[in-house]
């Protein structure tokens, strides 16, 4: 559905829809999250327990067979997983200015430590639902 990339390396956190055998959202885990470690030959790895709890993990507000609402634990931004006009599931950022189908989120890290990075900028990039235009919106870090 979408990914998070950062300025500190080429590794990415990927978010994929997780469907059950009948093609509905899996009620226990509607979205799967994992690393693609481009710095390590493109290996796929799960998030660590700390990353799941404090950074890139998900907290679901609502989940049913065709729709789930969640946030990434490090931020208050809400996302909705639901089917688009093409019948495929997508992630929509529920933004006050314009809802958008999310393609990627960029995180600028400038210093800090491994456990407490200093995030200076977060941008969410995607396609506006109302206009179809590609947009970039800044989120408060």
C-alpha positions in Angstrom: 0.0 0.0 0.0 2.7 2.5 1.0 6.1 2.8 2.5 8.2 5.0 4.8 11.7 6.0 3.8 14.2 8.1 5.7 17.2 10.2 4.9 19.6 8.2 7.1 19.8 5.1 4.8 18.0 3.4 1.9 16.1 1.0 4.1 12.3 1.2 3.9 9.3 0.3 6.1 6.6 -1.3 4.0 2.8 -1.5 4.8 0.8 -4.1 3.0 -2.8 -5.1 3.2 -3.3 -8.5 4.8 -6.3 -10.4 3.4 -8.0 -13.6 4.7 -8.8 -16.5 2.4 -12.1 -14.9 1.3 -10.5 -11.7 0.2 -11.5 -9.6 3.2 -9.2 -7.8 5.6 -7.7 -10.1 8.2 -9.5 -9.1 11.4 -6.4 -9.9 13.6 -3.9 -8.1 11.4 -5.4 -6.0 8.6 -2.0 -4.5 7.7 1.4 -6.2 7.7 4.5 -4.1 8.4 8.1 -5.1 7.6 11.5 -3.7 6.6 13.0 -4.0 3.2 16.7 -3.6 4.1 18.2 -2.2 0.9 21.5 -1.7 2.8 21.6 -5.5 3.3 20.8 -7.0 -0.2 17.1 -6.2 0.0 16.4 -8.5 2.9 12.9 -8.5 4.3 12.8 -8.3 8.1 10.1 -7.8 10.7 10.1 -4.7 12.9 11.8 -5.1 16.3 9.7 -5.0 19.4 10.8 -1.4 20.1 10.1 -0.3 16.5 6.7 -1.8 16.7 5.9 -0.2 20.0 7.4 3.3 19.6 8.0 4.0 15.9 6.5 2.2 12.9 4.0 -0.2 14.5 0.3 0.2 14.1 -2.6 0.9 16.4 -6.0 0.1 15.0 -8.9 2.3 16.0 -11.5 0.3 14.0 -11.5 -2.9 11.9 -14.1 -4.7 9.9 -14.0 -6.9 6.8 -13.9 -4.1 4.2 -12.4 -1.2 6.2 -9.8 -0.5 8.9 -8.7 2.8 10.5 -5.3 2.9 12.1 -2.4 5.2 13.0 1.3 4.7 13.0 2.2 4.7 16.7 4.8 7.5 16.4 2.2 10.0 15.1 -1.5 10.9 15.4 -2.3 10.9 11.7 -5.2 8.5 10.9 -5.3 6.3 7.9 -8.1 4.2 6.4 -7.6 1.0 4.5 -10.6 0.4 2.2 -11.3 -0.5 -1.4 -10.9 2.1 -4.1 -13.0 2.4 -7.3 -10.8 -0.3 -8.9 -11.8 -2.8 -6.1 -8.3 -2.9 -4.7 -7.5 -2.0 -1.1 -5.5 1.2 -0.5 -4.5 3.4 2.4 -6.1 6.8 2.6 -4.7 9.6 4.8 -7.6 11.2 6.6 -6.4 14.8 6.2 -8.3 18.0 7.0 -7.3 19.8 3.8 -7.6 16.9 1.4 -7.8 13.1 1.8 -5.1 11.3 -0.2 -4.2 7.8 -1.3 -0.8 7.4 0.4 2.2 6.3 -1.7 5.0 7.2 0.7 6.0 9.0 3.9 9.4 10.6 4.2 11.0 11.2 7.6 14.0 13.6 7.9 16.2 12.6 10.9 18.8 15.1 12.0 20.8 13.8 14.9 19.6 12.5 18.2 20.3 8.9 19.1 19.2 5.4 18.0 16.5 5.3 20.7 15.6 9.0 20.4 16.2 10.3 16.9 15.6 14.0 16.3 12.9 14.1 13.6 12.9 17.5 11.9 10.5 16.9 9.0 7.7 14.4 8.0 6.1 14.5 4.6 3.2 12.5 3.4 3.0 12.0 -0.4 0.1 10.7 -2.5 -2.8 11.3 -4.8 -5.7 13.7 -3.7 -9.0 11.9 -3.8 -10.9 15.0 -5.0 -8.6 16.2 -7.7 -6.4 13.2 -8.6 -3.3 15.5 -8.3 -0.1 14.4 -6.7 0.3 16.2 -3.4 2.9 16.5 -0.6 1.8 17.6 2.8 4.0 18.3 5.8 3.1 16.7 9.1 4.3 18.0 12.4 7.1 15.7 13.6 
